[in-house]
């Protein structure tokens, strides 16, 4: 594209830093943390789309960003994230880094009724079916270890990519999640998100065997750390890489018959130029996290324990993550009611 001569070059990372510095005196720290997280997602997309100058952004590019992000989060979350990016775009226009009016070209999809609810999650039966398949056919593969970890712990993608081999503790059968912003693996909730998470013998063994799987790339990053999950290119994965791995691992045709009566030749998720995320049964890492939380609650794990284990407040847990039916909630409650 032809960049307007009126625009001044600015990299996305510099632009985000400048915008956050501009906003800092006028907003609360919690609002700053939210903006920082939402714009970090935008920076991740810029890196993958090879956009190194904000001058190059167009309405078409922004529509690709929305498409890239929309399959990974709930619609209400997407709207909140886009509002932060839109605010940054308006400020960047003021400092001549993007075209005037570009912010108004960033369109959020309309919210369906009930979008604030827990409408998409990985059901326990489906999770167990997929894990049985990997146990038998691709034991200790990257996809097996990743799915097992998120289903067992409900970790966010950011926490998963932050893990190192050294965070596994064989004596405790557990794994350490740690906020390490200085070496490029911050946690969403900062230091308060750092915690030990119990795995148990079965789940720990899958991860331990994945570490020694000859197909796994052994990686030491630029900070001297050894990432637990690694790409075939020998790097620590991005959040979007983890998204794609989970979508693929949970593709129903991988371990069962197609539930939508399609064949590979007429399926946009399996045929030529396909995208697994287009499958109606596609489930993102966030959906696995939501399913894991719901499964813990159905298995009578105390909500307070789930809150600490999954690093989510009780208020947010009940509002956004608890996908149990009213009957399932009653079944759990009745265990505490005397006969």
JOWOSUL-V23163 format. One record per residue. RES is the residue in three letters. SS is DSSP state (helix for helix, strand for strand, loop for the rest). PHI is phi in whole degrees, 0 to 359 (* if undefined). Layout:
BEGIN
RES SS PHI
RES SS PHI
END
This chain:
BEGIN
UNK loop *
UNK loop 267
UNK loop 275
UNK loop 302
UNK loop 292
UNK loop 280
UNK loop 274
UNK loop 253
UNK loop 303
UNK loop 203
UNK loop 286
UNK helix 303
UNK helix 294
UNK helix 295
UNK helix 297
UNK helix 295
UNK helix 300
UNK helix 295
UNK helix 296
UNK helix 295
UNK helix 295
UNK helix 296
UNK helix 281
UNK helix 308
UNK loop 292
UNK loop 251
UNK loop 229
UNK loop 287
UNK helix 297
UNK helix 297
UNK helix 293
UNK helix 296
UNK helix 297
UNK helix 297
UNK helix 296
UNK helix 299
UNK helix 294
UNK helix 296
UNK helix 284
UNK helix 294
UNK helix 294
UNK helix 299
UNK helix 294
UNK helix 299
UNK helix 294
UNK helix 303
UNK helix 295
UNK helix 290
UNK loop 276
UNK loop 59
UNK loop 262
UNK loop 248
UNK loop 215
UNK helix 300
UNK helix 302
UNK helix 277
UNK loop 291
UNK loop 228
UNK helix 301
UNK helix 294
UNK helix 299
UNK helix 295
UNK helix 293
UNK helix 293
UNK helix 297
UNK helix 298
UNK helix 297
UNK helix 297
UNK helix 267
UNK helix 294
UNK loop 282
UNK loop 252
UNK loop 223
UNK loop 295
UNK helix 306
UNK helix 294
UNK helix 292
UNK helix 300
UNK helix 299
UNK helix 295
UNK helix 294
UNK helix 293
UNK helix 296
UNK helix 292
UNK helix 295
UNK helix 298
UNK helix 296
UNK helix 295
UNK helix 299
UNK helix 295
UNK helix 290
UNK helix 297
UNK helix 295
UNK helix 296
UNK loop 260
UNK loop 64
UNK loop 257
UNK loop 224
UNK loop 295
UNK loop 301
UNK loop 85
UNK helix 296
UNK helix 302
UNK helix 285
UNK helix 268
UNK loop 268
UNK loop 259
UNK loop 269
UNK loop 299
UNK loop 294
UNK loop 281
UNK loop 286
UNK loop 303
UNK loop 78
UNK loop 297
UNK loop 286
UNK loop 273
UNK loop 268
UNK loop 279
UNK loop 238
UNK loop 207
UNK loop 274
UNK loop 290
UNK helix 300
UNK helix 299
UNK helix 290
UNK helix 299
UNK helix 293
UNK helix 296
UNK helix 295
UNK helix 293
UNK helix 297
UNK helix 299
UNK helix 293
UNK helix 305
UNK helix 274
UNK helix 244
UNK loop 220
UNK loop 299
UNK loop 61
UNK loop 286
UNK helix 299
UNK helix 296
UNK helix 297
UNK helix 297
UNK helix 294
UNK helix 296
UNK helix 299
UNK helix 296
UNK helix 291
UNK helix 293
UNK helix 285
UNK helix 245
UNK loop 65
UNK loop 292
UNK loop 286
UNK helix 301
UNK helix 298
UNK helix 290
UNK helix 297
UNK helix 290
UNK helix 279
UNK loop 286
UNK strand 246
UNK helix 304
UNK helix 292
UNK helix 280
UNK strand 283
UNK strand 237
UNK loop 294
UNK loop 298
UNK loop 268
UNK loop 54
UNK strand 219
UNK strand 222
UNK strand 263
UNK strand 254
UNK loop 226
UNK loop 282
UNK strand 229
UNK helix 296
UNK helix 294
UNK helix 241
UNK loop 72
UNK strand 226
UNK loop 287
UNK loop 261
UNK loop 304
UNK loop 259
UNK helix 64
UNK helix 300
UNK helix 292
UNK helix 274
UNK loop 290
UNK strand 190
UNK strand 268
UNK strand 235
UNK strand 286
UNK loop 258
UNK loop 92
UNK helix 304
UNK helix 299
UNK helix 283
UNK helix 298
UNK helix 298
UNK helix 300
UNK helix 293
UNK helix 296
UNK helix 288
UNK helix 296
UNK helix 302
UNK loop 263
UNK loop 296
UNK loop 297
UNK loop 280
UNK loop 279
UNK loop 283
UNK loop 276
UNK loop 230
UNK loop 240
UNK loop 279
UNK loop 294
UNK loop 259
UNK loop 80
UNK loop 264
UNK loop 249
UNK strand 300
UNK loop 290
UNK loop 262
UNK strand 225
UNK loop 269
UNK loop 293
UNK loop 276
UNK loop 81
UNK loop 226
UNK strand 286
UNK loop 289
UNK loop 279
UNK helix 299
UNK helix 289
UNK helix 298
UNK helix 297
UNK helix 302
UNK helix 295
UNK helix 296
UNK helix 291
UNK helix 304
UNK helix 292
UNK helix 298
UNK loop 261
UNK loop 300
UNK helix 301
UNK helix 289
UNK helix 290
UNK helix 231
UNK loop 202
UNK loop 287
UNK loop 299
UNK loop 280
UNK loop 243
UNK loop 55
UNK loop 250
UNK loop 244
UNK helix 307
UNK helix 288
UNK helix 246
UNK loop 251
UNK loop 290
UNK loop 265
UNK loop 233
UNK loop 281
UNK loop 298
UNK loop 52
UNK loop 278
UNK loop 221
UNK helix 306
UNK helix 291
UNK helix 279
UNK loop 294
UNK loop 302
UNK loop 264
UNK loop 300
UNK loop 227
UNK loop 273
UNK helix 303
UNK helix 294
UNK helix 292
UNK helix 292
UNK helix 300
UNK helix 297
UNK helix 295
UNK helix 296
UNK helix 297
UNK helix 298
UNK helix 295
UNK helix 302
UNK helix 294
UNK helix 293
UNK loop 273
UNK loop 71
UNK loop 287
UNK loop 301
UNK helix 306
UNK helix 297
UNK helix 292
UNK helix 299
UNK helix 302
UNK helix 288
UNK helix 294
UNK helix 263
UNK loop 57
UNK loop 214
UNK loop 293
UNK helix 299
UNK helix 299
UNK helix 291
UNK helix 303
UNK helix 290
UNK helix 281
UNK helix 241
UNK helix 242
UNK loop 280
UNK loop 261
UNK loop 292
UNK loop 285
UNK helix 298
UNK helix 293
UNK helix 296
UNK helix 297
UNK helix 297
UNK helix 299
UNK helix 290
UNK helix 296
UNK helix 296
UNK helix 296
UNK helix 261
UNK loop 258
UNK loop 294
UNK loop 286
END
